[in-house]
Amino acid sequence: MSDNLKVGIPLVGGRAWMGGVSYIELLVKAVRGLTESERPHLYMIVTEETLAEYPLYQPLAAYYDGILYVGEQSAAVDDAIDRPYRQFPDTGQLFSFIDFYFPCVLDVIPGENCAAWIPDFQHRNLPWLFTDQERRLRDEKIDKIAAQAKLVVFSSNTVGNDFKKYYPRSQADCRVLPFYSYPQPEWYQGEPAAIQTKYDLPDKFILCCNQFWLHKNHHRLFAAVAACRGRGQDIQLVCTGSTRDYRFADYYSYLRRYLARLRIEDNIRVLGFIPREDQIQLIRRSLAVVQPSLSEGWSTVVEDSRVLGKPMLLSDIAVHREQNPPYSSFFSPNDSEDLAGKMTDLWEQNQPGPDLCREKEAEEAAAGLVRDYAKRFGEIAAIPQWNPSRQTAPSINISGPTAASQVQYPIEFDVPQALNQMLSHIGNECIQFLQILYQYIFPPAVIVQWQCGLGEGVHVLNLAGYQAAGVEPEPQAYDMSRVIFSQPVYPSFASWRQAGANALDALVINLRPGQDLTGRQELTDVIQQNLKADGLLVLFAAGDQLPKLEGALVEYGFSSRRIEAGPEPGRKLVFAARRPLEPVSAEQIKDRLLMTETGALLQVMAESLAQRRLQASQLAELRERFAESEFDRGERLKIIERVGRQLQESEADRAARLVVINEQLVVINEQNETIAKLQAKLNKISRHWLIRPLLKIPSLRRIFEP
């Protein structure tokens, strides 16, 4: 490898995704450990968009050979970056300086020597954790990588195999680059007991170092602690990591309520985001580290624990099996009793750390792993991709998403706390769906949604006045929808029937990518046995799924079909029935809606709005008359000044007009008080959880808006 190979490394992640920061930290520390003749030169790349994250990377600056800033120079940049840096006005000039750029997180830069990095395929393997829009966005990014990238890097064979499975025709050069924690001497010289005291922790505890994201499976871990307590073992669990899930902001709040239901608040200590050096010492002090995650690309926590020789309890997923650290045992991620048994064994057999003998062995073994990791990275960076003698490249945007496409959506519903953020992801979609659904079937119709994910759609249907339940065959999604979000969701149609299900007015099916209706006996049974003769079948489907649906719908006997534009681009809403289908008008929707239990509230609101319009009209008229009176008074005063003889008459007239004006002002004040009371009443009504989402429907908003 050439001594002059220059590698640009962007700032990845941030407080919302510390995994990205850890990934870069392990990379630069590993490469820095090579000899000068072996290692490439590393340059930290900062842009205007990532400048705010620089403080997280400032402790790593000494491991780089320089800092490169791309963008316009300013005093703010000088203040933020506390070291000498080289400035490039655009990425074209940047790429004329560096030889290789890594990682392009879920992205590709055609024509440049770079490597795309795909952390995982969680959106494919756990699709119910993502909205359709999030899945589509990630698929579009990886589609682009598969089609255009010369070089793609994965952290595990598991993720690499997923890529080959989903993109078998991609011509990209695929390389697997597992990362390993760099064994820093200060880690082994720290005082674990002092850090334990700092956080007021018990002597014995098991440690979980995960951000509180749904796929990290904390609720299963908490259930295992409760099971241990039921067996008479009072296990203490300490959790570190950010308590905010960017997809479901209320998730942690619900977990706290879940702990209260389990009566194990005294067994769980949540420290939140803590300094990495403190976390390392807590790993050393703990009895063991537990990692219950449902999905990983390559676990940093596992590698940190490996380098410290710490026993681990790992969820039995492919990546953890691939990492396979010493002193580890595996448990089913869906079985809290299995985990409870292994936690109990560890609690009885292990003692608080550190275990200095194991740490010494682990440190020596890790040194070799880290060196191999760094050398493999150097080999990847040296792979020729494009002609190095090309002219300066055009400017390219390299400041794309750094947190694995963490999409944010506006909040559209005022809903119960546990599902508020979930609905904020799909608010616009639900409003559009309800607007269309109201045209074909109306509350209080009985509806079941198949493949309902975490149950957010079921919640919205119930919110809108339907009698809705969900069926989710994926056990992890079903478990979360029931345990975490308390939705009426069942694991199968059979269990739904056992719960005393009524005949269905409508069956809503959310087809996931690549699915169709053929060969699904459970759907056949529910359509034939539970769907009313005049019942409605509603399908969310992609455009390329429609041709296959036609045959299946004919087979089921649905002679009448209508296709509506779905709430998302590329998705369609298919309505099918054994009866003629004709959407109703906005006026008919209004008439029907006022007959439901929400109708009284809507009627009061309509009357209040009408009264408000009347009062506003009267107020405007009074103000106009008052203005006219003032103008007339001014004109008369001018006449009085010129014509002394008319002074007394004008003054008398003026006094009379002032009496009228005062009377009118009294009326205005009374009207203002009335309007204020009506406005308060309107505000209270409009905040009602049944009314708020319905006012988002254009056809209703036009009827009731002032």
N, C-alpha and C positions, 0 to 999 in steps of 0.2 A: 504494500500500500504506500502511496506517495505521502511524504511528510507534508506536502502542501495542500492536500485535499481539505477543502473548506466546507464544512457542513453547517447550514443554517437551521436552527431549531426554534420554532415559534413558541410563544407562551400559550400553553394549552390548559384549559380548565380554569378553575377559580374556586371561590368558596362554595359555589353551587355544585361543583363537580371536582372535589379534591383528588379523585382518582386520576384526573388528567395531570395535575401538578405532581403527584407521586410518580407517575409514569416517566415524566421528564427528569425528575430528580434522580431516579434510579439509573436512567440512561446516561446522564452527564457524569455522574459519579463513577459509574463503571468505566466509561471511556477514559476518564481522567486518570484512572489507575493503570492504564497501559504505559509502556515506555514511550519516550518522545518519538522514536523512530516508528513505532507501531500505530500510534493513535492519529486519527484525523483531528483537525483543529475545529473546535466547536464555537459557534457564534450564536448568541442569544438574539433573536429577532423580535423587536418590539414595534407595534404599530399604534396609530392613534386609538384604534378600537380596543387594543389590549393593554394600553398604558396603565389603566386602573388596576390591573392584576400584577403589575411589576413588584409591589411590596412582598407578595408571596414568593417571588423568585429572587428577591434581593439577596437572601442568604446563600443562594447558589451561584451568585455572580462570579465568585472566585474560581469556580470550576470551568468557566468558559475562557476562551482565548480573546474574546471581545464582545461588545454589544453593538448591534446594528439597529438603527431606528429608520423606519420607512415612513416618510411623510414630511410635512412642513415643519421646519425647526421653529421652536417657540420657547418663551420663558417657562411655560408650564412643563414642557418636556425636560428642560434643564433642571427644574426643581424636582421632578419626579425621579429621574434617573441620576443616582448619586455617584456614578462612575463615568469615566471618559467613554464616549460612544462615537460611532461613525454614522453619519446621516446620509440616507439615499432618498432622493425626491420621489422615486417610484420603484415599483418592483422590477421593471425592466433593467434598471441599473443595478439593483440588488443581485439579480440572477447573473449579471455579467461579472460579479465579484465572487459569489459562492459557487461551489461545484455540485452541491447536493442539498436538497431541502427535505426535511422530515421532522414530524409527521404531517401529512395532509389528512386531517381528521375527517373521515367521510367525504373526501373531496379528491380532485385530481387537477393537476396543472399541466395541460397538454403542451408539449414542446419544451418542457423543462425537465432537468434531472431531479426527480423527486420520487417519493414513495407514498402512496396512499396507505392509510392505516384504518382498518375496520376493527373497532374494539370488540364487537360481538354482533350476534343476530337475534338479540332479545326480542325485537319487534316481530320476528317470524316465529320464534319458539314460544313466546308468551304474548301472543297478539292481543289478548284481552286486557293487557296493561296499557294499551295505546289506543288512541282514537284512530278512525280511518284516515284522517288527515295526517296524523303523525306517521302512521305506517306508510302511507303513500309518499310522504316527503323523504323518509329514509330509503324507501325502495328506489325513488328517483335518483337519489345521490349514489346509491350503490350500483344502480343500473349504469350510471355515467362512468363510475370507476371501472366496472366490468368491460365497458365498451371502449374506453379511452386510455386507461392507465397502462403504462408499460410495466410497472412494478407495484405489487400490493403486498403489504406486510400484515401478518396476523400474530397475535401473542400466543396462540395455542394451535395445536393440530385440530382441536375441536372446532374452532372458528374457521380455520382454513378448510376443513371438510365441509362445513356448512356452505361456504362460498362456492366450492366445487359442485355441491349438490344443487344449489339454486342457480348457478351460472356455469353450467358445464361447457358452454361454448366460448367462454372468455379466453382471450389470448394473452392475458396478463401473466407476467412472471410472478408466481406466488411464493413468498418466503415466510417461514415461521420463525419468529424471534421471541422466544420466551424471555421475560426479564427476571432478574434476581436482585434481592436486596444486598446493598453494599455493606459489609460488616465494618462499621465505623468503630474505632477503638474507644471513643468516649461512651458508646452504648454500654460497654462491658465495665466501665469505670464508674457508672452512675450509682445512685443510692435509691434502689426501688422502694425501700421502706419509708424513706423521706417523702417520696411522691405519694405513696399510700396515705401517709399522714396529712399531706397537703390537701388531699381531697376527702379526708375524713372517712376512709374506707375501712371495712373490717379486715382482719388478718387473712381470712380465707375468702376468696371470691373467684368466680369464673368470669372471663372477660369476652365481650363481643365488641369488635371494632368495625362497625358498619354505619354508613349514613342511613337515616330512617326513611328508606324508600320501600315501596311495596314489595319489590322482588327480593329484598333482603330477608323477608320472611320472619320478621320480629315476632309477629303474633304467634307463630308456631313455637318459637323459642319460649315465649312467655307462658304458653299453655304447658310446655314441658316443665317449667319451674313450678307451676301450679300442681302438676301431677306429682312432682317430687315432694312437694309439701303435703299432698294427700297421702303419700307413703311415709310421712314422718320425717322427711329429710329437708331441713330448712336451708336450702341452697341460696347463696347470695350471688346475684348476677350484676355485673357492672357493664354499662354500655357507653361507648364513646361514639362520636360522629354527629354531623349536622342533623338537626331534628326537622329539617324542611325538605319535603319531596316536591320538586318543581312541578310535578304533574298533579299531585293531590296535597294541597297545602294543609288541609285539615287532618291528614293521616295521623300525625303524631298526637294531636288532640284526642282523636278517637282511641288511639292506643292507650292513652292515660285512662280513659274511661273503661277500656277493656281490662286494664290492670285492677281497677277498682272492683269490677264485677268478679274478677278472679280472686280478689282479696289477697293480693300479693304485692301491694305497694311497698311494704317494708322489705321485700326481697329484691327489689330492683332499684339500682342507682343509675340514673342517666346523667352523664357529665357533659354531654353535648360536644361541641368542637373544642378540642384541647390541643396544645402544642405537640408536635410530633415527638419531641424528645421525652415529654411526659408519657405519651402513649407507649413508647418503647419500654420505659421503666415499669409501667403497669403490666405490660406483657410479661416482663421478667418476673414480676412479683406474683402474678396470678397462678392459680392451680393449673389452668388450661385455658386455651382460646377456643371459642366456639364460632363456627362460621356456617350459619343455616341457609345461606342464599339459594334462591331458585335458579339463578343464572349468573355466570361470570365469564369474562373473556380470558382472564388470568388473574388470580386474586393476589393483590398486594399484601393483604393481611396474612395470607398463608406464607408468603415469602418472608415477611418480617418475622413471623413466628418460627419459620424454619431456621433462619440465621441465628436465632436465640435458643434453639434446641427445645422449644416449648411443645408439650403435648397439645394435640388439636382434636376437636370434634368437628368433622366436616360433613356437610350435606352430600349425599351420594349422587353427585352430578358428574358429567363426563370430564369437565375441566378439573375438578378436584381430584378425580382419579388420575388424570394426566399429571398433575403436579405431584401427588403422592408423597408428601413429606414424611420424614421419620416420625415415630411416636404419634401417629394419627389413627383415628378410627372413623368409620363412616356410619351415618344414620340416614334413614329415609326422610327426605325433606317434607313429606306429607304425613309423617307419623310422630306425633309429639310423645307418645308412650315409648317408642323406640329411643328417642333422644333422652327422655327422662331416665330411662334405665342406664344409659351410658354416662349421663351426668352424675347419677348417684354413685356409680362405681368410681368415677374420678374423684368425687368429693370425699369418698371414704379412703381412697388409696393414696392420693397425692398430698403434698405439703406445699406451703407457700414457697415461691422461688426467691432468688435464682438458684438453679442447679448449675454450679460452676463447671463441673466436669462435662456435662452435656453442652454447655455454652462453648467451651473450648473446642470440642469436636465439631460443633456446628459452624463455628467461626472458620476453622480450617477448611471444612468442606465448602463453605460458601465462597471463599476466596477463589477457588477453582471455577465454580459455576459463574461467578461474576466476570472473571477474566475471559472465559469462553463466550459469554454473552457480549462483551465489549468487542471481541475480535470478530464475531459474526456480524455485528453491526457495521464494523469497518469494511468487511467484505461486501455487504449489501450496498453501502454507500459508494463503493468503487465500481459497481456494475455499470457499464456504459449503456446509455439509453438514447441520447440524441447527439448530434454532431457538435462537439465542443468548440468548433471554429466558427459557429454561426454568428451573425451580427447581434447587436444588443436586442433583446427580446422586447416586445411591447409590454406595456404595463398591465399587470394582472391583479385581480383582487385576491389577496391572501389573508384577509381578515374575516373569513367566514366563521361559522359557528365553532366555538371551541369546547362546547359541552355536549358533544354528541347530539346535536340538533335538538336542543331543549326548547320546544315551541311553547310560547305563551299565548293565551287567548283571553279576550275580555270577559268579565263576569256578566252574564245576562239574566240570571235568576236570583231572586232573593229566597233561598230555600233553607231547610233545616241544616244545622251546622255540619253534621257528619258528611253530607254530600255536596256542600257548597262549592268546593273547588273542583270536584269531579264534574259537576254540571257546568262550571265555568269553561271547561274544555269543550263541551258540546252544546253550549247554550244556543248558539245561532242555528246549529243543525236541528236541535229539538224544536225550536220555534217553527222552522220551515216544515219539519215533519208533521207537527200538530196541525199546522195550517192546511196541509194537504189531507191528513187523515180525517179531519173534521168534515171534509167534503164527502167522505164515503161511509164513515161509521162514527156514531156519536156516543158520548158518555150517557149512561153508565155501562156500556158494553163490556163484556168479559173478554179479556185479551191475554194471550200468553206469548212471550217473546222467547224464541229459541236461539241459543248462543248469545245470551244477554250479557256476557262478560261479567263485570262487577256489579251489574244491576242498576246502573245509572239511568238507562232507558226505561226500565220498569218503574223506577221512582218518578220519572217525569210523567209517564202515562197515568199513574195513580194521582199525581198532583193535578193533572188535567181533568180528573173526574172519572176515568175508566177504572174498572176492576181488573188490575193487571198483576200477573205473576211472571216469573222467568224460569227458564230451564237452561242450565249451563253444564254441559258434559265434562268440561275440563275441571278436574277435581280441585286444583289450586284456586281457580277463579271462583268456583262455587263456594269453596270454604271462605274465601275473603268476603264475598258478597253477603254471606250469612253472618259470619263471625264479626267482621269488621264493620260492615255497613248496614247490617240488620235488614236486609231486603228479602221479600218473599220469593226466594229463588230456590229451585230444586235441582238435584243432580241428574234427574231423568224424568221423562214423562210418566213413568210408572210411579215414582214417588210423588209426583204432582197429583196423580189420580188418587193415590192412597190418602192424600191430605184432604179428600172430599171435594175434588174439583168439579166445577159446574161445566155445562156444555159451553163450547167456545163460540163467541160471535166473530172472533178474528184470531188468526195465528200470524204472528210477525216473525219472519225468519231473516236473520242477518247472515248472509252468505259471506264467508271469508275467502280470501284469494285462492283460486283453484278449486273451490267446492262447487258441487251441483246438487240437485235433488234426487238423482237416480241412486238406487241401491240403498236407501236409508229407511229401514223397516220401521224405526221409531216414528218417523214423520208420516209414513204411510198409515200406521195404526192410528195416530192422533187425528189425522185428516179424515179417516174413514169412521172412527169411533167417537170422536169428541167434537169435531167441527160441525156446527149446525148446517142443515141443508142449504140455507141461504147465507152461510158464513163467508167470511172474507179471508183471503190469503194475501199477505203483504210481504214482499221480498225486497230487501236491500241487495242490490247486485251490481257488479261492474258491467260495463257495456259488452265486454267479450264473453260474459257468462250468459247473456240473453239467449243466444241461439240454442244452447243446451236446455235452457229452461222451457222453451216452447214445447218440446216433446214431453217433458215431465208433467207440465200443466195439463196437456191433453190427456195424458195417462190418468191423471187424478180426476178428470172430468170437469175441469174448469173451462167452460166454453167462452166466458167473457173476460177480456183482459184489457187493462189500460196501463200505459207506461207514462210515468211522470218524471220530470227532471228531479234527481235526488238532491238532498241538501248539500252534497259535496260534488265538486267537479269529477266527472268520470263515473259517478255512481247513479244508478237509476232506482226508482221506486216502482215496483210492479204490483199492481192490484189485480187479483184474479178471483172470480166467483162463478157459481153455477147459475147465476141470475144476471140480468142486464145491469151494467154498471154505468151510472151517470152521476157525475159530481153535482152537489147542490150549490146554490148561489150563496153569496154573502148574507143576503137577507134571510134565507132559510136557516143559515148557521146561527144568525142572531135569534130567530124565533126559537130554535131548538135549545140554544144555550140558556135562554131565559127560563126554560122549563126545568133545568137541572137545579140541584141544591145550591149552586153558585149563582143562580139567576137572581135571587133576592138582592144579593150584594151588588150585582151588576145593575139592577133596576134602580136601587138607591143611588148608585154612582151616577147613572144616567140622569136621574131627576136632579141630583145635586149639580151636575154639570150644566143642565138647562137653567137652573136657578142662578148659577154663577154667571152664565152668559147674560141673563136678564139684568142682574145687578150691575154687571160691568157696563151694559148699555146705558142704564139709568145714570150711573156715575159719570160717564162720558158726556151725556146730555147736560147734566148739572154743571160740569166744568165748562162746557161751551157757553152756557147761559151766563155763568159768572164772569167769564172772560169778556163777553159782549157787554155786560153791565159795567165793568171797569173801563172799557173803551168809551162807552157812552158817557160815563161820569167825566172822563177827561175832556171830552169834547164840550160838555156843558160848562165845565169850569172855564174853558177858553172863552166861551160866549159870555159868561158872567164877568170876566175881566174886561171885555170890550163894551158890554151893555150893562151899565150899572142899574138901570131901571129894572132888569129882569133878575137881579141878584136874589131877592127874597124868594121868588117863585122857583128858581133853579135850586136854591138850597133846600127848600121844602121838598122838591122833587128828589133831590139827592138823598135826603134823609129817608124818604119813603123807600127809595131803591135799596138803601143800606139795610133797612128792616127786612126787605125781601131777601137780600143777599144773606143776611144772618140766619134767616129761617132756612134758606137753602143749604147753608153750611151745616146747620144742625142735622138736616136730612142726610147730607153727605157723610157726616160722622157716624150717624146711625147705620147707614148703608155699609160703611167701611167695617164697622163692628160685625155686622151680619156676614159680610164677605169673609172676614177673618175666621169666624166660627165655621162657616161652610168650608173654607180652605183647610182648616184643621181636620174637619170631618173627612174631607176628600183625601187628605194625606194619609189618615189612618186607614181608610178603605183601600187606597191604592197600595198600601204596604202589606195588605192581607196576602198570605202565601198562595191563596187560590186565585186571586185577581191578578197579581203581578205578571206571571207568565202569559196569561191570556191577553193582556194589553199589548204584548209584543206581536200579536197576530195582526197584520195590516188591516184585514177586513173588519176586525173589531175595533182597532184603534181609530179608524176613520169614522166609525159610528159614534164613539163616545168622546173623542177629543174635543176640547172647547173651540 
